[in-house]
Structures are given as structure tokens and as C-alpha cells.
């Protein structure tokens, strides 16, 4: 079986990565269609050794398309995902538009694959926030072993999480610093070059930002509503790769050695944890990799049953594009969709 797949937002960072990963992983496609807004019509994007010409979303008929991977932002998704779903095309949405809708499953395949069966309610499946995706991949096997009570996380999020504009701003500001030019601030609230900004997304009434709220709500929805979580989300001058310093309190005893053994066997996880110079992962090494990397695993003596660890992943891949493609693979593996067009 092979499927007709549309990628919406195909000219963006994540959209291009989605096309790359579909090809890399050999997803069974009969046809791939690149879609974007009217201003991108005719732009060329790569799919393996082929070149696709971008078509416009608002003029495309989804009635013969099996899967739509959506990476065009929340407003576009809110308008288009329900329309596309009603045409019998399953939408895998990378925005926050439907993550908290009880009729839309929020899926990380290594964490809650069985929830995918709920997709038929609206023909929409939500992809989690990039910082949440890598966190729950590491938390899930530990939660199964010792039951997590509370998580405290500080993120170190790369500028690619803010799209091409974020990456461009880090590049131009860094160059301006070196040549003593004026440093212009456009995308971020403060200068990002040689700086860190403790502010991602909008502020809420309680003083947390929406990015921090997302991590709480999404972890509860995918992993366990009883888990207490608090987050501080920080933008750092790194191009690709989100890092997280995570402190976990468990109900049952768990040692650092047990955690290492569990995580080494867990799907999607890779442990790199040597207590020596360089015996840990950084975002630079995670770029282009599929795994969620875990380092610095150690016991926290300030609480009963506590561990601290360092979690890193490529936010454009596991945090977005890879997870979306894995969701599509899960649909196919479980026989939850059939191609509308039968192979000749």
C-alpha cells in the first residue's frame, strides 16, 4: 500500500524537514504534494532526488489525499484542518491549535500510541510542542517503573524553534557584534546573540508563559494527569537542538543506575552518560539525529526518590517533523487508514 501525502507549510524549516524525513524513512508514498501560501506558489522544494513545485493550500482539493502533515501555524490549522478532515484526509497537525481538544489525540508514538485510535472523531491528530516531545520520551519509561510525582524542568531552547526568522536573527546579530555594527532586535524581545532570554510565547496571568503552560498541559494529557510539573522556558543562542535540565521526584525508589538501564532499553532514547570531560550530549551533536539523548543522570539527595538529568534532542526532528512522520507510520502499521486510490 502507498499513500498520497500533502505537506502544508512545505517551504518552512519544519516543512522541509518533514519532506526529508518522509524520504529518509521510506514512508510508502504514491505521491507527495508540497503546499504553502500563495506567496510561495511555484517555489521549489526537495523530496529526495526529486524537486516539487509548491502549490497553494487554498486551491488544493484534498478529496484524493490520504494524509496531510500540517506545519503552517495555529491560525492556518484552525481554519483548514477541520475542512481537510471532513474530506476524509487525516491531518497530523504540528501547531497548538488542537492539542488540548479532548476529541483530538495528542501523540508521541513511544509514549501513548494507543490513543491514536481516537483520531477518527475529527480526522485530526496533534503533534506536541517540541520541548514536551523530548521530555515525555524520557519520562515515560521511568514513570512506568517508579511513578513520577513531580517534575521541575528548565529548558534551553534553540532559535530554530522560532522558525527561519529566529535563525536569521541569531546569525545577523552575531555577525553585527563581530563587526561592531548596530544589533537590531526584531523577532525576539531582547538581543539573542551572546545572551539568553527567559521568555518564550506570551505571558499568562499567573506569570508563566504559554510555552511553560504547554509543557504542563501536554505532559498531563499524554503521560499522566496526576503528574505535577513546573517549567521555566529559555531561548538560547543555539541554532538547532533543545536542551532541558530536569529534576524528577518519584513515588517509588529508583537509582541512577536503574534509570540508565531503563533508558538504554527505551524506544527513542539514547543514553550518553560518562562522568568525564565530554561524557554528555550537547545540542550541537543532537542536530540531525532522531534520538532523544539523556546525560548527567544522578540521584538528588535533597528529596526522597529523586533524580536529575539532562535531556537533548533536535527540535526540528523529534520535536516536530520526525514525530509527525512517526504518527503517520503508526496509522499505517495499525491499519487505521487505507489508501483512497488503489495501486494499479
Secondary structure, DSSP 8 states (H G I E B T S, - for coil): --EEEEEETTTSHHHHHHHHHHHHTT--EEEEEEEE-GGGTT-EEEETTEEEE-EEGGG---TT-SEEEE-S-HHHHHHHHHHHHHTT-EEEE-SSTTTT-TTSEEE-HHHHGGGGGGGGGTTEEEE--HHHHHHHHHHHHHHHHH-EEEEEEEEEE-GGGGHHHHHHHHHHHHHHHHTT-----SSSSS--TT-EES--S-B-TTS-BHHHHHHHHHHHHHT-TT-EEEEEEEEES-SS-EEEEEEEEESS---HHHHHHHHHHSTTEEE---SSTT-S--HHHHTT--SEEEEEEEE-TTSTTEEEEEEEE-TTIIIIIHHHHHHHHHHHHTT----SS---
